[in-house]
Amino acid sequence: MSELRASIVFVSFLALGLLSERAAAQDRPEGQLTIAFDASIVPPFLDPAETAGIATPFVFLYALHDALIKPLPGNDRAPCLAESWTESPDGLVYEFKLREGVSFHNGDPFTAEDVRFSFHRYRGISAKLLHERVKAVEIIDPHRIRFVLHKPWPDFMVFYASPATGAAWIVPKAYIEKVGEDGFRQQPVGLGPYRFSRMDPGVALVLEANEQYWRKRPSIKQVVIKSVPDRTTRLAMLKTGEADIGYLMVGVEAAAIRDDAKLRLAKVIPPATWWMEYPEQWNPKSPWNDRRVRLAATLAVGKEALNEAERLGFSPLTGSIIPSGMDFALRIEPYPDDPAQAKRLLAEAGYPNGFDAGNLTPLPPFTTMGEAVANDLARVGIRTRVRSMERATFMEAWRSKKLGGVIVTVSAAPGNAAVRLESFVISSAPYASGGYPDIDDLFGQQTRERDRTKREALLHQIQRLMHERVMYGPIFEPATLHGVGPRVEEAAIGLNSQLYFAAPYEDMRLKKP
C-alpha cells in the first residue's frame, strides 16, 4: 500500500508540474503588434536624459524605461521604482524607498546609485532648474535615497517625479560607464516592460518583451514602432493590417476610421493645448511687437471650423496655453472668430493691406493644421508660407530660437501650470524668445510660496497677464485620435488621461487567434 500511495503522490506531482508548465507557456508573451508612429524615430527619444518638454519621448520611455513615479491606470502619481516617499515638514528633504529585486535588461541590479546617476546625468527640459534647486542627493542604503533642497520648493515632485521632465526615469550607471554615451545611444538598456532589439533610425524600432518586468509580464512578445509621418499611409497600413495602431489620425483619415466597421477610433483628451506662437513679438521692429497685430491673428483663426476639420469637433476650445484640467490653471474663454475685427485692428496698427509674416511652421507632421491656420491668417491679410520640418529638427530649432514668423504648436507634457510657464513663458524658458520682468518676478514668487491659495493667486495673475498681452494665440485642447485595427483587444489608449499614447505597454493585448 505504501508503494501504491507513493506512486499516486508521484503521479499527482507530475501532473501538477505539467499543468504548471502548460500554464506558464500560455502566459508567455506571444505575437507581434505594429504601431504606425506619426514622426521620425530618433535616438534622443529613447534616452530619458534628453526629454524635451513635449510628450513624444514618453511614447518610447514607457516601453524601454521606468520611473520612480509615473502615471498609470487610475493613478496619476503611481509608485513604480519608488515604492513610497516622504517629504520633511520643512519641505527641504524628500526621501524615496526604492523597489527591491528589480534588474535592468542586462541583468544589472537597480539601486540608489542609478537614481543619483540618472539625476545628475539629466540634461533635458528643466534640468537647470532641478540641478540649481537640489542641494544634495544622498544615498542612505542601496534602496533608499534622499534629495535635499536649498530651500522649500512646492513643485519639486512635479518637476522631478512626473512626465513634466525625464529626471526620475532611471538609466543604468554601470552599463553607461562601461559602454559610454555612444554605446548607450546605440544599444539602450532600461528597466521597462520591453527590451531594445534593434533600430533603424528614422524608420523603425523593434522591442522584445521583458518577461521579468516587476509590474506585469507583457502579453505581446514583440512591438514594432514604424515611422510613418504621412497620415494617408498610416490609414492604408491600418486597413491592410500592416499596422495594428495608427497614431494621430486627424481630419478625413480620422473620419475614415470612424466609418470603417473593421477599425475603431480611440480618443483621449490629454493635458494639451494647440496655440500660435509669435516669436518675433520681442523685436521692436517687427509687426508682431504690436499687441493689436497679435490679437488680429488670434481673432482671424476659425477655431470651431478647425476643430471640426481636424478633430471631428471633439476638442474643447480654449483661451489659454495652459490645459484647463491642470493644477493651478485659470480657465479663460476662447477668443472669438472675428475676421472683420482682425482687419480693423491691422489697419489701426498701420497695416491696412496686411503684411508678409514670413514662415508659418507647424509642429510636424501636422501640415494640414498649419495650412488651415495659414489660410485663416491670409483672409485678413497676414501672408505666410507653410514650412515643413522633421519633428526632432523642429524641436531643436524652436529651442535654439531659430524659428521666426508664426509657430503653430502643441505640448501634451503633463505637469501643472507652473511647469508650462517654466517651459514656454518666462524669459529663461527653453522655448521662449523673450519675456516680461513682472511675469518673471511673479513666477519667482510662486516658486517660494508654500501656501496653496496664495500660490494659486500668483499663477492666475500670470495667466491673466499672458491673456491681456496676447502673448499667444490659443486654439483648442486637442482630442487625440488614434486608429486601432481588428487584431487588438486592448490598445491601452486612454487608460490614463495624462498620456496621449498607448500605455502602459504591458497592458496591451492582442485578440486570441
VMD Tcl script that draws the C-alpha trace (Angstrom):
set ca {
  {0.00 0.00 0.00}
  {2.84 2.39 0.83}
  {4.34 1.82 -2.65}
  {0.93 2.47 -4.25}
  {0.49 5.64 -2.19}
  {3.95 6.83 -3.19}
  {3.15 6.18 -6.85}
  {-0.09 8.15 -6.61}
  {1.72 11.06 -4.97}
  {4.44 10.99 -7.65}
  {1.87 10.95 -10.46}
  {-0.02 13.81 -8.80}
  {3.12 15.92 -8.53}
  {3.98 15.11 -12.15}
  {0.51 16.15 -13.30}
  {0.72 19.38 -11.31}
  {4.13 20.08 -12.81}
  {2.83 19.55 -16.34}
  {-0.15 21.80 -15.64}
  {2.15 24.48 -14.24}
  {4.42 24.29 -17.29}
  {1.41 24.49 -19.60}
  {0.02 27.49 -17.69}
  {3.41 29.21 -17.78}
  {3.69 28.58 -21.52}
  {0.22 30.01 -22.09}
  {1.21 33.06 -20.03}
  {4.33 33.78 -22.05}
  {4.27 36.73 -24.46}
  {3.08 35.89 -27.95}
  {2.59 37.63 -31.25}
  {3.64 40.97 -32.70}
  {1.93 44.36 -32.58}
  {2.88 47.10 -35.02}
  {2.39 50.80 -34.33}
  {2.48 53.33 -37.17}
  {4.08 56.32 -35.43}
  {3.49 59.84 -36.71}
  {7.10 61.13 -36.88}
  {10.66 60.01 -37.46}
  {12.14 57.96 -34.62}
  {15.44 59.40 -33.43}
  {17.85 58.14 -30.71}
  {17.20 61.06 -28.28}
  {13.59 59.83 -27.93}
  {14.99 56.65 -26.32}
  {17.08 58.42 -23.67}
  {15.33 59.83 -20.56}
  {18.09 62.42 -20.17}
  {17.04 64.12 -23.42}
  {13.33 64.74 -22.74}
  {12.32 67.94 -24.49}
  {9.18 69.27 -22.80}
  {6.74 67.50 -25.10}
  {5.10 64.12 -24.66}
  {6.61 62.42 -27.73}
  {9.66 60.84 -26.00}
  {7.42 59.14 -23.44}
  {5.95 57.01 -26.22}
  {9.32 55.23 -26.10}
  {10.27 55.73 -22.45}
  {7.14 53.89 -21.28}
  {8.33 50.86 -23.25}
  {12.09 50.81 -22.59}
  {12.49 52.52 -19.24}
  {10.83 53.02 -15.89}
  {10.49 55.89 -13.43}
  {10.36 56.28 -9.68}
  {6.80 57.52 -10.11}
  {4.67 57.82 -13.22}
  {1.04 57.95 -14.37}
  {-0.61 54.52 -14.52}
  {-4.26 53.48 -14.88}
  {-6.23 55.03 -12.04}
  {-3.31 56.92 -10.55}
  {-1.52 59.99 -11.94}
  {1.30 59.54 -9.41}
  {1.67 55.78 -9.09}
  {4.53 54.21 -7.09}
  {6.82 52.41 -9.53}
  {10.55 52.12 -8.90}
  {9.88 54.09 -5.73}
  {7.51 52.10 -3.52}
  {6.95 55.09 -1.23}
  {8.27 58.56 -0.47}
  {8.11 61.21 2.25}
  {8.53 64.98 2.48}
  {10.03 66.56 5.59}
  {7.85 69.07 7.49}
  {10.12 71.95 6.42}
  {9.85 70.96 2.74}
  {13.62 70.55 2.35}
  {14.05 66.77 2.23}
  {12.36 64.15 0.04}
  {13.16 60.51 0.77}
  {12.34 57.60 -1.55}
  {12.12 53.91 -0.65}
  {13.15 52.01 -3.78}
  {11.73 48.76 -5.08}
  {13.99 45.78 -4.39}
  {14.70 42.79 -6.62}
  {14.46 44.77 -9.87}
  {17.09 44.38 -12.60}
  {17.96 46.23 -15.78}
  {17.58 44.43 -19.10}
  {21.28 43.45 -19.00}
  {20.93 41.90 -15.54}
  {22.48 44.75 -13.51}
  {20.58 45.29 -10.24}
  {18.67 48.55 -9.79}
  {19.96 50.57 -6.83}
  {20.05 54.07 -5.42}
  {23.32 54.66 -7.29}
  {21.38 54.51 -10.56}
  {18.87 57.08 -9.26}
  {21.59 59.53 -8.26}
  {23.49 58.95 -11.50}
  {20.34 59.48 -13.62}
  {19.53 62.75 -11.85}
  {23.00 64.23 -12.37}
  {23.12 62.96 -15.97}
  {19.74 64.51 -16.81}
  {20.02 67.36 -19.32}
  {16.51 67.68 -20.71}
  {13.73 70.18 -20.06}
  {14.02 71.99 -16.68}
  {17.43 70.38 -15.98}
  {18.96 73.72 -14.98}
  {16.12 74.43 -12.58}
  {16.32 70.98 -10.97}
  {20.09 70.99 -10.60}
  {20.11 74.50 -9.14}
  {17.44 73.77 -6.56}
  {18.68 70.38 -5.36}
  {21.50 70.83 -2.86}
  {22.43 67.17 -2.50}
  {21.39 63.65 -3.47}
  {22.27 61.33 -0.59}
  {22.29 57.53 -0.70}
  {21.13 56.12 2.63}
  {21.40 52.48 1.58}
  {21.12 50.59 -1.74}
  {17.33 51.01 -1.76}
  {16.81 54.33 -0.04}
  {17.74 57.78 -1.36}
  {17.26 61.33 -0.17}
  {17.02 64.61 -2.11}
  {17.94 67.72 -0.11}
  {16.84 71.14 -1.43}
  {18.49 74.50 -0.85}
  {15.09 75.91 0.12}
  {11.47 74.69 0.06}
  {10.12 74.17 -3.44}
  {6.43 73.20 -3.60}
  {6.81 71.85 -7.15}
  {9.78 69.56 -6.60}
  {7.72 66.41 -7.09}
  {6.02 67.83 -10.19}
  {9.29 68.80 -11.88}
  {11.22 65.73 -10.73}
  {8.78 62.85 -10.43}
  {6.25 63.34 -13.22}
  {6.48 63.23 -17.04}
  {6.87 67.01 -16.96}
  {10.55 66.01 -17.20}
  {12.51 62.79 -17.56}
  {14.68 63.34 -14.47}
  {13.18 60.47 -12.44}
  {13.39 57.95 -15.30}
  {16.30 55.69 -14.42}
  {19.20 54.50 -16.55}
  {21.95 52.00 -15.58}
  {25.05 53.70 -14.15}
  {27.43 50.76 -14.51}
  {26.38 49.99 -18.10}
  {26.73 53.60 -19.31}
  {30.11 53.95 -17.63}
  {31.19 50.73 -19.39}
  {29.92 51.41 -22.94}
  {29.90 55.23 -22.90}
  {27.24 57.62 -24.12}
  {27.58 56.50 -27.74}
  {27.26 52.86 -26.72}
  {24.11 53.59 -24.75}
  {22.67 55.54 -27.66}
  {23.23 52.58 -29.97}
  {22.02 49.92 -27.52}
  {19.90 51.47 -24.76}
  {19.28 49.38 -21.65}
  {16.43 50.13 -19.27}
  {14.03 48.78 -16.67}
  {10.86 48.86 -18.73}
  {8.43 46.18 -19.95}
  {10.23 45.93 -23.31}
  {13.88 45.50 -24.25}
  {15.63 47.19 -27.14}
  {16.14 44.73 -30.01}
  {17.18 46.87 -32.97}
  {16.57 50.26 -34.52}
  {16.82 51.75 -37.96}
  {16.96 55.49 -37.06}
  {14.10 57.38 -38.60}
  {12.46 54.19 -39.84}
  {11.58 51.59 -37.19}
  {12.22 50.38 -33.66}
  {11.86 46.72 -32.64}
  {11.20 45.83 -28.98}
  {11.10 42.45 -27.23}
  {9.05 41.65 -24.12}
  {10.82 41.78 -20.76}
  {9.29 38.77 -19.02}
  {10.77 39.81 -15.66}
  {9.08 43.21 -15.59}
  {8.04 43.85 -11.99}
  {4.52 45.18 -12.57}
  {3.14 42.71 -15.07}
  {4.53 40.36 -17.68}
  {3.71 41.76 -21.16}
  {1.35 39.57 -23.16}
  {2.74 40.63 -26.56}
  {6.16 39.23 -27.47}
  {7.27 41.88 -29.93}
  {6.28 45.50 -30.52}
  {7.41 47.22 -33.71}
  {7.11 51.01 -33.94}
  {7.41 52.26 -37.51}
  {7.99 55.86 -38.51}
  {5.13 56.85 -40.83}
  {4.74 60.67 -40.93}
  {2.14 60.54 -43.71}
  {-1.42 60.07 -42.37}
  {-2.80 58.51 -45.53}
  {-0.08 55.87 -45.35}
  {-0.87 55.17 -41.69}
  {-4.52 54.75 -42.64}
  {-3.64 52.39 -45.50}
  {-1.48 50.31 -43.13}
  {-4.40 50.01 -40.71}
  {-6.76 48.93 -43.46}
  {-4.38 46.26 -44.82}
  {-3.37 45.02 -41.38}
  {0.26 46.10 -41.80}
  {-0.24 48.23 -38.66}
  {-2.38 47.48 -35.62}
  {-2.41 51.03 -34.24}
  {-2.08 54.25 -36.23}
  {-1.20 57.31 -34.17}
  {-2.68 60.80 -34.51}
  {-5.27 60.27 -37.18}
  {-6.99 63.60 -37.81}
  {-9.26 65.06 -40.42}
  {-10.51 62.88 -43.26}
  {-8.37 59.94 -42.10}
  {-9.96 60.03 -38.64}
  {-13.40 60.15 -40.24}
  {-12.48 57.18 -42.45}
  {-11.54 55.14 -39.37}
  {-14.73 56.14 -37.57}
  {-16.78 54.99 -40.55}
  {-14.94 51.69 -41.09}
  {-16.67 48.79 -39.30}
  {-13.38 46.83 -39.08}
  {-11.50 49.63 -37.35}
  {-12.15 51.72 -34.28}
  {-11.30 55.29 -33.39}
  {-9.73 55.67 -29.94}
  {-9.99 59.09 -28.32}
  {-8.25 60.69 -25.37}
  {-8.05 64.35 -24.29}
  {-4.66 64.69 -22.58}
  {-3.35 67.81 -20.80}
  {-2.52 69.51 -24.10}
  {-3.14 72.73 -25.98}
  {-2.56 73.88 -29.54}
  {-1.56 77.51 -29.96}
  {0.06 80.05 -32.24}
  {3.43 81.32 -31.07}
  {4.67 84.77 -32.13}
  {8.46 84.59 -31.53}
  {9.12 87.98 -33.15}
  {6.89 89.88 -30.69}
  {10.03 90.80 -28.73}
  {11.56 92.56 -31.75}
  {10.55 96.28 -31.69}
  {10.86 96.46 -35.49}
  {8.50 93.54 -36.13}
  {4.75 93.92 -36.74}
  {4.30 91.21 -34.10}
  {5.61 93.64 -31.46}
  {2.21 95.36 -31.64}
  {-0.45 93.75 -29.43}
  {-3.12 94.66 -32.00}
  {-1.39 92.54 -34.64}
  {-1.17 89.54 -32.32}
  {-4.82 89.97 -31.38}
  {-5.77 90.26 -35.06}
  {-4.05 86.97 -35.84}
  {-5.79 85.30 -32.91}
  {-9.20 86.58 -33.99}
  {-8.57 85.54 -37.61}
  {-8.34 81.81 -36.91}
  {-11.63 79.93 -37.26}
  {-11.24 77.70 -34.24}
  {-14.65 76.00 -34.47}
  {-14.15 75.09 -38.12}
  {-10.59 73.97 -37.44}
  {-11.81 71.72 -34.64}
  {-14.41 70.13 -36.90}
  {-11.97 69.63 -39.77}
  {-9.02 68.36 -37.73}
  {-10.53 66.68 -34.65}
  {-14.13 65.88 -35.71}
  {-15.39 68.52 -33.24}
  {-14.17 66.68 -30.12}
  {-11.67 69.31 -28.90}
  {-12.64 71.94 -26.28}
  {-11.75 75.46 -27.42}
  {-9.57 77.50 -25.06}
  {-8.19 80.97 -24.45}
  {-5.02 79.76 -22.74}
  {-1.94 77.66 -23.48}
  {-2.36 76.05 -20.03}
  {-4.67 73.00 -20.24}
  {-7.80 73.70 -18.21}
  {-7.51 70.45 -16.25}
  {-4.03 71.21 -14.96}
  {-3.47 72.17 -11.36}
  {-3.43 75.98 -10.96}
  {-4.86 76.54 -14.45}
  {-7.06 79.60 -14.91}
  {-9.97 78.88 -17.20}
  {-10.00 81.57 -19.91}
  {-12.72 81.74 -22.55}
  {-11.50 81.39 -26.14}
  {-11.11 84.43 -28.33}
  {-13.99 84.69 -30.83}
  {-13.57 84.09 -34.55}
  {-13.85 87.65 -35.87}
  {-12.04 88.34 -39.17}
  {-13.72 91.76 -39.53}
  {-12.36 92.96 -36.19}
  {-8.98 91.46 -37.10}
  {-8.82 93.61 -40.25}
  {-9.77 96.74 -38.27}
  {-7.01 96.04 -35.75}
  {-4.44 95.58 -38.51}
  {-5.48 98.88 -40.07}
  {-5.17 100.64 -36.69}
  {-1.69 99.16 -36.30}
  {-0.66 100.58 -39.69}
  {-1.21 97.53 -41.87}
  {-4.45 98.18 -43.80}
  {-3.26 95.86 -46.58}
  {-1.81 93.30 -44.22}
  {1.85 92.25 -44.27}
  {4.21 89.43 -45.16}
  {4.83 87.48 -41.94}
  {7.38 85.03 -43.38}
  {7.24 81.36 -42.47}
  {4.48 79.57 -40.61}
  {5.95 76.43 -39.08}
  {3.59 73.79 -37.68}
  {4.71 71.03 -35.33}
  {5.47 68.09 -37.64}
  {3.72 66.24 -39.12}
  {0.58 68.39 -38.70}
  {0.88 70.11 -42.05}
  {-2.88 70.36 -42.63}
  {-3.25 72.16 -39.30}
  {-0.59 74.66 -40.38}
  {-2.19 75.12 -43.79}
  {-5.60 75.79 -42.25}
  {-4.16 78.43 -39.89}
  {-2.20 79.99 -42.77}
  {-5.39 80.25 -44.86}
  {-7.27 81.92 -42.00}
  {-4.45 84.43 -41.48}
  {-4.35 85.16 -45.21}
  {-8.03 86.11 -45.30}
  {-7.26 89.11 -43.08}
  {-4.02 89.99 -44.90}
  {-1.34 88.20 -42.84}
  {0.56 86.31 -45.53}
  {2.72 83.31 -44.59}
  {4.45 80.34 -46.19}
  {3.94 76.96 -44.55}
  {7.28 75.35 -43.74}
  {7.57 71.60 -43.11}
  {10.30 70.05 -40.95}
  {11.12 66.79 -39.21}
  {9.93 66.80 -35.59}
  {13.35 66.46 -33.98}
  {14.68 69.24 -36.22}
  {11.68 71.41 -35.37}
  {12.17 70.95 -31.62}
  {15.86 71.81 -31.83}
  {15.18 74.89 -33.99}
  {12.49 76.06 -31.56}
  {14.75 75.63 -28.53}
  {17.60 77.35 -30.36}
  {15.36 80.38 -31.11}
  {15.79 79.87 -34.85}
  {12.11 79.95 -35.79}
  {10.52 83.25 -36.78}
  {7.17 84.22 -38.26}
  {4.43 82.09 -36.72}
  {4.79 78.73 -34.97}
  {1.71 76.52 -34.72}
  {2.46 74.04 -31.99}
  {1.22 71.85 -29.16}
  {2.51 70.37 -25.91}
  {0.98 67.34 -24.22}
  {3.57 67.05 -21.44}
  {1.91 66.55 -18.04}
  {2.63 68.72 -15.02}
  {0.89 71.82 -13.71}
  {0.56 75.47 -14.68}
  {3.97 76.31 -13.22}
  {5.62 73.63 -15.37}
  {4.10 75.09 -18.54}
  {5.20 78.60 -17.55}
  {8.74 77.40 -16.87}
  {8.89 75.68 -20.26}
  {7.25 78.27 -22.51}
  {6.56 81.63 -20.85}
  {9.18 83.08 -18.51}
  {12.25 84.78 -20.02}
  {14.54 81.84 -19.24}
  {12.14 79.22 -20.62}
  {13.77 76.92 -23.19}
  {11.04 77.65 -25.75}
  {10.57 81.37 -25.07}
  {12.04 84.03 -27.36}
  {11.58 86.72 -24.72}
  {9.60 87.59 -21.63}
  {8.34 90.22 -19.21}
  {10.13 91.19 -15.97}
  {6.88 91.37 -13.99}
  {5.87 87.85 -15.08}
  {9.35 86.56 -14.24}
  {9.07 88.17 -10.80}
  {5.64 86.66 -10.14}
  {6.91 83.26 -11.24}
  {9.82 83.52 -8.82}
  {7.44 84.43 -6.01}
  {5.19 81.41 -6.60}
  {8.16 79.00 -6.55}
  {8.80 80.05 -2.93}
  {5.17 80.21 -1.79}
  {4.04 77.16 0.19}
  {0.54 78.47 0.89}
  {-1.57 76.95 -1.88}
  {-4.16 79.75 -2.01}
  {-1.53 82.48 -2.30}
  {0.41 80.47 -4.86}
  {-2.66 79.92 -6.98}
  {-3.36 83.67 -6.93}
  {0.15 84.38 -8.24}
  {-0.13 81.80 -11.01}
  {-3.56 83.07 -12.01}
  {-2.20 86.61 -12.17}
  {0.49 85.47 -14.60}
  {-2.11 83.77 -16.81}
  {-4.25 86.93 -16.86}
  {-1.25 88.99 -17.94}
  {-0.46 86.48 -20.70}
  {-4.05 86.80 -21.94}
  {-4.18 90.60 -21.71}
  {-0.92 90.94 -23.63}
  {-1.94 88.33 -26.23}
  {1.40 86.60 -25.86}
  {-0.05 83.57 -27.66}
  {-2.92 82.63 -29.92}
  {-4.61 79.66 -28.17}
  {-6.69 77.34 -30.36}
  {-8.01 74.24 -28.58}
  {-7.26 71.40 -26.19}
  {-6.93 68.62 -28.76}
  {-8.85 65.40 -28.71}
  {-6.12 62.96 -29.66}
  {-7.45 60.40 -32.12}
  {-5.82 57.08 -32.98}
  {-6.82 54.23 -35.27}
  {-6.99 50.69 -33.85}
  {-7.07 47.58 -36.01}
  {-9.17 44.41 -35.62}
  {-6.40 42.26 -34.06}
  {-6.16 44.45 -30.96}
  {-8.18 43.55 -27.88}
  {-6.72 46.23 -25.56}
  {-4.88 49.18 -27.12}
  {-4.15 50.81 -23.72}
  {-5.17 54.20 -25.11}
  {-6.83 56.44 -22.55}
  {-6.12 54.19 -19.56}
  {-4.65 57.33 -18.04}
  {-5.75 60.69 -19.47}
  {-2.31 62.20 -18.77}
  {-0.96 60.11 -21.66}
  {-1.97 60.69 -25.27}
  {-0.40 57.44 -26.49}
  {-0.85 53.71 -25.85}
  {0.46 52.99 -22.33}
  {1.32 51.10 -20.26}
  {2.70 48.69 -22.84}
  {2.33 45.72 -20.51}
  {-1.46 46.28 -20.50}
  {-1.75 45.96 -24.28}
  {-3.32 42.74 -25.55}
  {-3.97 41.09 -28.90}
  {-7.07 39.03 -29.52}
  {-6.63 35.29 -29.21}
  {-6.38 33.57 -32.60}
}
mol new
graphics top color blue
foreach p $ca { graphics top sphere $p radius 0.5 }
foreach p [lrange $ca 0 end-1] q [lrange $ca 1 end] { graphics top cylinder $p $q radius 0.2 }
display resetview
